[in-house]
Amino acid sequence: MPHSLVLNLLPQSPIPSGYLTGKHLHALFLTLVSSVDRELGDRLHEQKTEKAFALSPLQVRNNSHRDHLLQWEYRQPIAAHTPCWWRVSLLDDSLFAHLTSLWLNINPQHPWHLGSADLQITSILGTPQSTQPWANFSTYAQVYEEASDSERQIDFSFCTPTAFRQSNFDCALPSRDSVFGSLLRRWNQYSGIPFEETLLEPIFPSFFNIRTEFVADSRSKFIGCVGVMSFRILGDVDAIAIKQINALADFAMYSGVGRKTPMGMGMIRRHSTKVSRH
Protein backbone atom coordinates (compact mmCIF):
# COMPACT_ATOMS: atom_id res chain seq x y z
CA MET A 1 0.00 0.00 0.00
CA PRO A 2 1.71 3.24 -1.05
CA HIS A 3 1.43 6.11 1.41
CA SER A 4 2.32 9.74 0.76
CA LEU A 5 2.60 11.36 4.19
CA VAL A 6 3.10 15.07 4.74
CA LEU A 7 4.82 16.06 7.98
CA ASN A 8 4.16 19.60 9.17
CA LEU A 9 7.23 20.93 10.94
CA LEU A 10 8.06 23.98 13.00
CA PRO A 11 11.74 24.85 13.51
CA GLN A 12 12.53 26.26 16.94
CA SER A 13 15.71 27.88 15.66
CA PRO A 14 16.98 28.81 12.18
CA ILE A 15 17.79 25.87 9.88
CA PRO A 16 21.16 26.55 8.19
CA SER A 17 20.94 26.31 4.41
CA GLY A 18 23.74 23.74 4.38
CA TYR A 19 21.47 21.31 6.23
CA LEU A 20 18.59 21.61 3.76
CA THR A 21 20.19 19.30 1.19
CA GLY A 22 18.91 15.85 0.31
CA LYS A 23 21.54 13.93 2.24
CA HIS A 24 20.64 15.68 5.52
CA LEU A 25 16.91 15.12 5.04
CA HIS A 26 17.65 11.49 4.17
CA ALA A 27 19.56 11.24 7.47
CA LEU A 28 16.63 12.81 9.34
CA PHE A 29 14.26 10.20 7.90
CA LEU A 30 16.57 7.37 8.99
CA THR A 31 16.70 8.93 12.47
CA LEU A 32 12.90 8.90 12.62
CA VAL A 33 12.85 5.25 11.54
CA SER A 34 15.57 4.26 14.03
CA SER A 35 13.65 5.91 16.86
CA VAL A 36 11.05 3.12 16.62
CA ASP A 37 13.06 0.33 14.92
CA ARG A 38 16.84 0.64 15.01
CA GLU A 39 17.40 -2.54 13.02
CA LEU A 40 15.14 -1.27 10.23
CA GLY A 41 16.91 2.09 10.25
CA ASP A 42 20.28 0.37 9.89
CA ARG A 43 18.95 -1.83 7.11
CA LEU A 44 17.58 1.12 5.15
CA HIS A 45 20.86 2.97 5.64
CA GLU A 46 22.83 0.07 4.15
CA GLN A 47 20.43 -0.53 1.26
CA LYS A 48 22.14 0.20 -2.05
CA THR A 49 19.49 -0.87 -4.55
CA GLU A 50 15.98 0.46 -5.21
CA LYS A 51 14.68 1.93 -1.96
CA ALA A 52 11.12 1.59 -0.64
CA PHE A 53 10.72 5.27 0.20
CA ALA A 54 10.97 8.68 -1.42
CA LEU A 55 11.38 12.08 0.21
CA SER A 56 10.75 15.67 -0.78
CA PRO A 57 12.94 18.67 -0.10
CA LEU A 58 11.74 20.75 2.86
CA GLN A 59 9.06 23.24 1.77
CA VAL A 60 8.14 26.56 3.34
CA ARG A 61 4.97 27.26 1.39
CA ASN A 62 2.29 25.67 -0.75
CA ASN A 63 3.28 25.84 -4.39
CA SER A 64 0.22 26.54 -6.52
CA HIS A 65 1.70 28.07 -9.66
CA ARG A 66 1.09 26.37 -12.94
CA ASP A 67 4.07 24.02 -13.11
CA HIS A 68 3.68 22.84 -9.50
CA LEU A 69 7.41 23.16 -8.92
CA LEU A 70 8.74 22.63 -5.42
CA GLN A 71 11.72 24.36 -3.84
CA TRP A 72 14.85 22.22 -3.74
CA GLU A 73 17.59 24.75 -2.98
CA TYR A 74 17.99 27.36 -0.26
CA ARG A 75 20.60 30.10 -0.22
CA GLN A 76 19.47 31.49 3.14
CA PRO A 77 18.53 29.74 6.40
CA ILE A 78 14.89 28.98 7.10
CA ALA A 79 13.97 31.31 9.96
CA ALA A 80 12.81 30.00 13.31
CA HIS A 81 9.05 29.42 13.67
CA THR A 82 8.55 29.25 9.90
CA PRO A 83 5.91 26.56 9.18
CA CYS A 84 7.40 23.92 6.88
CA TRP A 85 6.21 20.69 5.33
CA TRP A 86 8.02 17.57 4.21
CA ARG A 87 6.66 14.69 2.14
CA VAL A 88 7.60 11.09 3.02
CA SER A 89 6.40 8.43 0.58
CA LEU A 90 6.43 4.75 1.56
CA LEU A 91 6.05 2.11 -1.16
CA ASP A 92 6.27 -1.07 0.92
CA ASP A 93 3.38 -2.23 3.14
CA SER A 94 5.76 -3.67 5.71
CA LEU A 95 7.70 -0.41 5.97
CA PHE A 96 4.55 1.55 6.82
CA ALA A 97 3.52 -1.09 9.36
CA HIS A 98 6.91 -0.90 11.09
CA LEU A 99 6.49 2.86 11.45
CA THR A 100 2.86 2.93 12.57
CA SER A 101 3.80 3.61 16.18
CA LEU A 102 5.87 6.59 15.05
CA TRP A 103 2.97 8.19 13.19
CA LEU A 104 0.45 7.44 15.95
CA ASN A 105 2.59 8.57 18.88
CA ILE A 106 4.30 11.69 17.59
CA ASN A 107 4.98 14.04 20.48
CA PRO A 108 4.79 17.63 19.20
CA GLN A 109 7.09 18.72 22.00
CA HIS A 110 9.83 16.23 21.13
CA PRO A 111 12.61 17.92 19.13
CA TRP A 112 14.16 16.37 16.04
CA HIS A 113 17.42 17.75 14.76
CA LEU A 114 18.41 19.11 11.37
CA GLY A 115 21.89 20.50 11.81
CA SER A 116 21.83 22.78 14.83
CA ALA A 117 18.08 23.38 14.49
CA ASP A 118 15.44 21.71 16.63
CA LEU A 119 12.28 20.74 14.72
CA GLN A 120 8.87 19.93 16.12
CA ILE A 121 6.54 17.68 14.11
CA THR A 122 3.22 19.43 14.69
CA SER A 123 1.03 17.08 12.61
CA ILE A 124 1.10 14.35 9.96
CA LEU A 125 -1.30 14.30 7.02
CA GLY A 126 -2.02 10.96 5.38
CA THR A 127 -5.26 11.63 3.50
CA PRO A 128 -6.04 13.98 0.60
CA GLN A 129 -6.33 17.64 1.56
CA SER A 130 -7.63 20.52 -0.55
CA THR A 131 -4.60 22.58 0.48
CA GLN A 132 -2.04 19.77 0.37
CA PRO A 133 -2.16 17.63 -2.79
CA TRP A 134 0.90 15.57 -1.80
CA ALA A 135 -0.91 13.77 1.04
CA ASN A 136 -2.64 10.55 -0.04
CA PHE A 137 -2.79 6.78 0.36
CA SER A 138 -4.19 3.82 -1.53
CA THR A 139 -3.71 0.10 -1.90
CA TYR A 140 -2.00 -1.09 -5.07
CA ALA A 141 -5.22 -2.90 -5.97
CA GLN A 142 -7.14 0.37 -5.66
CA VAL A 143 -4.63 2.25 -7.81
CA TYR A 144 -5.16 -0.40 -10.49
CA GLU A 145 -8.94 -0.67 -10.12
CA GLU A 146 -9.45 3.10 -10.23
CA ALA A 147 -7.17 3.61 -13.26
CA SER A 148 -8.93 4.57 -16.49
CA ASP A 149 -9.16 1.94 -19.23
CA SER A 150 -9.86 4.58 -21.90
CA GLU A 151 -7.78 7.71 -21.12
CA ARG A 152 -4.94 8.02 -23.64
CA GLN A 153 -3.52 11.39 -22.52
CA ILE A 154 -1.04 11.50 -19.63
CA ASP A 155 0.21 14.88 -18.38
CA PHE A 156 3.10 15.03 -15.91
CA SER A 157 4.84 17.78 -13.97
CA PHE A 158 8.46 17.21 -12.97
CA CYS A 159 8.37 19.07 -9.65
CA THR A 160 11.99 18.63 -8.57
CA PRO A 161 15.04 18.01 -10.79
CA THR A 162 14.81 14.60 -12.40
CA ALA A 163 17.49 12.53 -14.13
CA PHE A 164 17.87 8.93 -15.19
CA ARG A 165 20.82 6.55 -15.14
CA GLN A 166 22.10 5.54 -18.57
CA SER A 167 25.10 3.22 -18.49
CA ASN A 168 27.50 4.89 -16.07
CA PHE A 169 26.13 8.42 -16.35
CA ASP A 170 23.04 10.49 -15.62
CA CYS A 171 20.77 11.78 -18.37
CA ALA A 172 18.46 14.73 -17.65
CA LEU A 173 16.33 14.26 -20.78
CA PRO A 174 13.18 12.19 -20.04
CA SER A 175 11.94 9.64 -22.53
CA ARG A 176 9.13 7.10 -22.58
CA ASP A 177 11.47 4.30 -21.52
CA SER A 178 13.16 6.26 -18.74
CA VAL A 179 9.96 7.68 -17.20
CA PHE A 180 7.64 4.71 -17.57
CA GLY A 181 10.45 2.19 -17.20
CA SER A 182 11.24 3.67 -13.79
CA LEU A 183 7.56 3.50 -12.80
CA LEU A 184 7.22 -0.06 -14.10
CA ARG A 185 10.24 -1.33 -12.14
CA ARG A 186 8.97 0.11 -8.87
CA TRP A 187 5.40 -1.02 -9.50
CA ASN A 188 6.53 -4.58 -10.24
CA GLN A 189 8.80 -4.61 -7.19
CA TYR A 190 6.19 -3.55 -4.63
CA SER A 191 2.65 -3.95 -5.97
CA GLY A 192 2.24 -7.71 -6.27
CA ILE A 193 0.40 -7.00 -9.56
CA PRO A 194 3.20 -7.30 -12.15
CA PHE A 195 2.89 -5.82 -15.64
CA GLU A 196 4.77 -6.92 -18.77
CA GLU A 197 7.67 -4.78 -20.03
CA THR A 198 6.10 -4.68 -23.51
CA LEU A 199 3.36 -2.52 -21.97
CA LEU A 200 5.38 0.63 -22.74
CA GLU A 201 5.53 0.21 -26.53
CA PRO A 202 2.44 2.30 -27.50
CA ILE A 203 3.42 5.32 -25.33
CA PHE A 204 4.81 8.37 -27.17
CA PRO A 205 5.72 11.90 -26.02
CA SER A 206 3.26 14.49 -27.34
CA PHE A 207 4.29 17.73 -25.59
CA PHE A 208 7.14 18.99 -23.45
CA ASN A 209 8.13 22.26 -21.83
CA ILE A 210 11.11 21.36 -19.69
CA ARG A 211 14.42 22.89 -18.69
CA THR A 212 17.54 21.74 -16.90
CA GLU A 213 18.30 22.67 -13.30
CA PHE A 214 21.41 22.10 -11.21
CA VAL A 215 21.52 20.82 -7.64
CA ALA A 216 24.89 21.13 -5.95
CA ASP A 217 26.09 19.86 -2.59
CA SER A 218 29.52 19.52 -1.05
CA ARG A 219 30.22 16.30 -2.92
CA SER A 220 28.70 16.56 -6.39
CA LYS A 221 26.53 18.41 -8.89
CA PHE A 222 23.26 16.84 -10.03
CA ILE A 223 21.70 17.94 -13.34
CA GLY A 224 18.02 17.21 -13.84
CA CYS A 225 14.95 18.48 -15.65
CA VAL A 226 11.86 20.26 -14.34
CA GLY A 227 8.70 21.35 -16.14
CA VAL A 228 5.78 19.66 -17.85
CA MET A 229 5.57 16.78 -20.31
CA SER A 230 2.71 14.87 -21.90
CA PHE A 231 2.51 11.38 -23.35
CA ARG A 232 -0.16 9.73 -25.48
CA ILE A 233 -1.12 6.11 -25.96
CA LEU A 234 -1.22 5.58 -29.73
CA GLY A 235 -2.49 2.84 -31.98
CA ASP A 236 -4.70 -0.18 -31.48
CA VAL A 237 -4.29 -0.83 -27.73
CA ASP A 238 -6.68 -2.97 -25.69
CA ALA A 239 -8.45 -1.63 -22.62
CA ILE A 240 -6.40 -3.71 -20.17
CA ALA A 241 -3.12 -2.28 -21.44
CA ILE A 242 -4.54 1.27 -21.29
CA LYS A 243 -5.66 0.62 -17.72
CA GLN A 244 -2.20 -0.65 -16.73
CA ILE A 245 -0.46 2.37 -18.26
CA ASN A 246 -2.84 4.72 -16.45
CA ALA A 247 -2.18 2.85 -13.19
CA LEU A 248 1.56 3.49 -13.62
CA ALA A 249 0.89 7.17 -14.27
CA ASP A 250 -1.32 7.44 -11.17
CA PHE A 251 1.37 5.65 -9.13
CA ALA A 252 3.96 8.29 -10.08
CA MET A 253 3.02 10.61 -7.22
CA TYR A 254 4.06 7.99 -4.69
CA SER A 255 7.11 6.52 -6.37
CA GLY A 256 8.79 9.40 -8.16
CA VAL A 257 11.01 8.53 -11.11
CA GLY A 258 14.68 8.37 -11.86
CA ARG A 259 17.63 8.99 -9.60
CA LYS A 260 17.91 10.13 -5.98
CA THR A 261 14.23 9.96 -5.05
CA PRO A 262 15.28 9.29 -1.40
CA MET A 263 17.13 12.65 -1.61
CA GLY A 264 14.17 14.71 -2.86
CA MET A 265 14.79 14.45 -6.59
CA GLY A 266 12.48 12.98 -9.23
CA MET A 267 9.19 14.14 -7.69
CA ILE A 268 6.57 13.90 -10.39
CA ARG A 269 2.79 14.39 -10.46
CA ARG A 270 0.11 13.45 -12.93
CA HIS A 271 -2.62 15.95 -13.72
CA SER A 272 -6.14 14.85 -14.52
CA THR A 273 -6.60 17.85 -16.81
CA LYS A 274 -4.20 19.20 -19.36
CA VAL A 275 -1.44 21.35 -17.93
CA SER A 276 -1.05 24.91 -19.11
CA ARG A 277 0.91 25.20 -22.33
CA HIS A 278 1.32 28.96 -22.44
C-alpha positions as CSV (number, residue, x, y, z in Angstrom):
1,M,0.0,0.0,0.0
2,P,1.7,3.2,-1.1
3,H,1.4,6.1,1.4
4,S,2.3,9.7,0.8
5,L,2.6,11.4,4.2
6,V,3.1,15.1,4.7
7,L,4.8,16.1,8.0
8,N,4.2,19.6,9.2
9,L,7.2,20.9,10.9
10,L,8.1,24.0,13.0
11,P,11.7,24.9,13.5
12,Q,12.5,26.3,16.9
13,S,15.7,27.9,15.7
14,P,17.0,28.8,12.2
15,I,17.8,25.9,9.9
16,P,21.2,26.6,8.2
17,S,20.9,26.3,4.4
18,G,23.7,23.7,4.4
19,Y,21.5,21.3,6.2
20,L,18.6,21.6,3.8
21,T,20.2,19.3,1.2
22,G,18.9,15.9,0.3
23,K,21.5,13.9,2.2
24,H,20.6,15.7,5.5
25,L,16.9,15.1,5.0
26,H,17.7,11.5,4.2
27,A,19.6,11.2,7.5
28,L,16.6,12.8,9.3
29,F,14.3,10.2,7.9
30,L,16.6,7.4,9.0
31,T,16.7,8.9,12.5
32,L,12.9,8.9,12.6
33,V,12.9,5.2,11.5
34,S,15.6,4.3,14.0
35,S,13.6,5.9,16.9
36,V,11.1,3.1,16.6
37,D,13.1,0.3,14.9
38,R,16.8,0.6,15.0
39,E,17.4,-2.5,13.0
40,L,15.1,-1.3,10.2
41,G,16.9,2.1,10.3
42,D,20.3,0.4,9.9
43,R,18.9,-1.8,7.1
44,L,17.6,1.1,5.1
45,H,20.9,3.0,5.6
46,E,22.8,0.1,4.2
47,Q,20.4,-0.5,1.3
48,K,22.1,0.2,-2.0
49,T,19.5,-0.9,-4.6
50,E,16.0,0.5,-5.2
51,K,14.7,1.9,-2.0
52,A,11.1,1.6,-0.6
53,F,10.7,5.3,0.2
54,A,11.0,8.7,-1.4
55,L,11.4,12.1,0.2
56,S,10.7,15.7,-0.8
57,P,12.9,18.7,-0.1
58,L,11.7,20.7,2.9
59,Q,9.1,23.2,1.8
60,V,8.1,26.6,3.3
61,R,5.0,27.3,1.4
62,N,2.3,25.7,-0.7
63,N,3.3,25.8,-4.4
64,S,0.2,26.5,-6.5
65,H,1.7,28.1,-9.7
66,R,1.1,26.4,-12.9
67,D,4.1,24.0,-13.1
68,H,3.7,22.8,-9.5
69,L,7.4,23.2,-8.9
70,L,8.7,22.6,-5.4
71,Q,11.7,24.4,-3.8
72,W,14.8,22.2,-3.7
73,E,17.6,24.7,-3.0
74,Y,18.0,27.4,-0.3
75,R,20.6,30.1,-0.2
76,Q,19.5,31.5,3.1
77,P,18.5,29.7,6.4
78,I,14.9,29.0,7.1
79,A,14.0,31.3,10.0
80,A,12.8,30.0,13.3
81,H,9.0,29.4,13.7
82,T,8.5,29.2,9.9
83,P,5.9,26.6,9.2
84,C,7.4,23.9,6.9
85,W,6.2,20.7,5.3
86,W,8.0,17.6,4.2
87,R,6.7,14.7,2.1
88,V,7.6,11.1,3.0
89,S,6.4,8.4,0.6
90,L,6.4,4.7,1.6
91,L,6.0,2.1,-1.2
92,D,6.3,-1.1,0.9
93,D,3.4,-2.2,3.1
94,S,5.8,-3.7,5.7
95,L,7.7,-0.4,6.0
96,F,4.5,1.5,6.8
97,A,3.5,-1.1,9.4
98,H,6.9,-0.9,11.1
99,L,6.5,2.9,11.5
100,T,2.9,2.9,12.6
101,S,3.8,3.6,16.2
102,L,5.9,6.6,15.0
103,W,3.0,8.2,13.2
104,L,0.4,7.4,16.0
105,N,2.6,8.6,18.9
106,I,4.3,11.7,17.6
107,N,5.0,14.0,20.5
108,P,4.8,17.6,19.2
109,Q,7.1,18.7,22.0
110,H,9.8,16.2,21.1
111,P,12.6,17.9,19.1
112,W,14.2,16.4,16.0
113,H,17.4,17.7,14.8
114,L,18.4,19.1,11.4
115,G,21.9,20.5,11.8
116,S,21.8,22.8,14.8
117,A,18.1,23.4,14.5
118,D,15.4,21.7,16.6
119,L,12.3,20.7,14.7
120,Q,8.9,19.9,16.1
121,I,6.5,17.7,14.1
122,T,3.2,19.4,14.7
123,S,1.0,17.1,12.6
124,I,1.1,14.4,10.0
125,L,-1.3,14.3,7.0
126,G,-2.0,11.0,5.4
127,T,-5.3,11.6,3.5
128,P,-6.0,14.0,0.6
129,Q,-6.3,17.6,1.6
130,S,-7.6,20.5,-0.5
131,T,-4.6,22.6,0.5
132,Q,-2.0,19.8,0.4
133,P,-2.2,17.6,-2.8
134,W,0.9,15.6,-1.8
135,A,-0.9,13.8,1.0
136,N,-2.6,10.6,0.0
137,F,-2.8,6.8,0.4
138,S,-4.2,3.8,-1.5
139,T,-3.7,0.1,-1.9
140,Y,-2.0,-1.1,-5.1
141,A,-5.2,-2.9,-6.0
142,Q,-7.1,0.4,-5.7
143,V,-4.6,2.2,-7.8
144,Y,-5.2,-0.4,-10.5
145,E,-8.9,-0.7,-10.1
146,E,-9.4,3.1,-10.2
147,A,-7.2,3.6,-13.3
148,S,-8.9,4.6,-16.5
149,D,-9.2,1.9,-19.2
150,S,-9.9,4.6,-21.9
151,E,-7.8,7.7,-21.1
152,R,-4.9,8.0,-23.6
153,Q,-3.5,11.4,-22.5
154,I,-1.0,11.5,-19.6
155,D,0.2,14.9,-18.4
156,F,3.1,15.0,-15.9
157,S,4.8,17.8,-14.0
158,F,8.5,17.2,-13.0
159,C,8.4,19.1,-9.7
160,T,12.0,18.6,-8.6
161,P,15.0,18.0,-10.8
162,T,14.8,14.6,-12.4
163,A,17.5,12.5,-14.1
164,F,17.9,8.9,-15.2
165,R,20.8,6.6,-15.1
166,Q,22.1,5.5,-18.6
167,S,25.1,3.2,-18.5
168,N,27.5,4.9,-16.1
169,F,26.1,8.4,-16.4
170,D,23.0,10.5,-15.6
171,C,20.8,11.8,-18.4
172,A,18.5,14.7,-17.6
173,L,16.3,14.3,-20.8
174,P,13.2,12.2,-20.0
175,S,11.9,9.6,-22.5
176,R,9.1,7.1,-22.6
177,D,11.5,4.3,-21.5
178,S,13.2,6.3,-18.7
179,V,10.0,7.7,-17.2
180,F,7.6,4.7,-17.6
181,G,10.4,2.2,-17.2
182,S,11.2,3.7,-13.8
183,L,7.6,3.5,-12.8
184,L,7.2,-0.1,-14.1
185,R,10.2,-1.3,-12.1
186,R,9.0,0.1,-8.9
187,W,5.4,-1.0,-9.5
188,N,6.5,-4.6,-10.2
189,Q,8.8,-4.6,-7.2
190,Y,6.2,-3.6,-4.6
191,S,2.7,-4.0,-6.0
192,G,2.2,-7.7,-6.3
193,I,0.4,-7.0,-9.6
194,P,3.2,-7.3,-12.1
195,F,2.9,-5.8,-15.6
196,E,4.8,-6.9,-18.8
197,E,7.7,-4.8,-20.0
198,T,6.1,-4.7,-23.5
199,L,3.4,-2.5,-22.0
200,L,5.4,0.6,-22.7
201,E,5.5,0.2,-26.5
202,P,2.4,2.3,-27.5
203,I,3.4,5.3,-25.3
204,F,4.8,8.4,-27.2
205,P,5.7,11.9,-26.0
206,S,3.3,14.5,-27.3
207,F,4.3,17.7,-25.6
208,F,7.1,19.0,-23.5
209,N,8.1,22.3,-21.8
210,I,11.1,21.4,-19.7
211,R,14.4,22.9,-18.7
212,T,17.5,21.7,-16.9
213,E,18.3,22.7,-13.3
214,F,21.4,22.1,-11.2
215,V,21.5,20.8,-7.6
216,A,24.9,21.1,-5.9
217,D,26.1,19.9,-2.6
218,S,29.5,19.5,-1.0
219,R,30.2,16.3,-2.9
220,S,28.7,16.6,-6.4
221,K,26.5,18.4,-8.9
222,F,23.3,16.8,-10.0
223,I,21.7,17.9,-13.3
224,G,18.0,17.2,-13.8
225,C,15.0,18.5,-15.7
226,V,11.9,20.3,-14.3
227,G,8.7,21.3,-16.1
228,V,5.8,19.7,-17.9
229,M,5.6,16.8,-20.3
230,S,2.7,14.9,-21.9
231,F,2.5,11.4,-23.4
232,R,-0.2,9.7,-25.5
233,I,-1.1,6.1,-26.0
234,L,-1.2,5.6,-29.7
235,G,-2.5,2.8,-32.0
236,D,-4.7,-0.2,-31.5
237,V,-4.3,-0.8,-27.7
238,D,-6.7,-3.0,-25.7
239,A,-8.5,-1.6,-22.6
240,I,-6.4,-3.7,-20.2
241,A,-3.1,-2.3,-21.4
242,I,-4.5,1.3,-21.3
243,K,-5.7,0.6,-17.7
244,Q,-2.2,-0.7,-16.7
245,I,-0.5,2.4,-18.3
246,N,-2.8,4.7,-16.4
247,A,-2.2,2.8,-13.2
248,L,1.6,3.5,-13.6
249,A,0.9,7.2,-14.3
250,D,-1.3,7.4,-11.2
251,F,1.4,5.6,-9.1
252,A,4.0,8.3,-10.1
253,M,3.0,10.6,-7.2
254,Y,4.1,8.0,-4.7
255,S,7.1,6.5,-6.4
256,G,8.8,9.4,-8.2
257,V,11.0,8.5,-11.1
258,G,14.7,8.4,-11.9
259,R,17.6,9.0,-9.6
260,K,17.9,10.1,-6.0
261,T,14.2,10.0,-5.0
262,P,15.3,9.3,-1.4
263,M,17.1,12.6,-1.6
264,G,14.2,14.7,-2.9
265,M,14.8,14.5,-6.6
266,G,12.5,13.0,-9.2
267,M,9.2,14.1,-7.7
268,I,6.6,13.9,-10.4
269,R,2.8,14.4,-10.5
270,R,0.1,13.4,-12.9
271,H,-2.6,16.0,-13.7
272,S,-6.1,14.9,-14.5
273,T,-6.6,17.9,-16.8
274,K,-4.2,19.2,-19.4
275,V,-1.4,21.3,-17.9
276,S,-1.1,24.9,-19.1
277,R,0.9,25.2,-22.3
278,H,1.3,29.0,-22.4
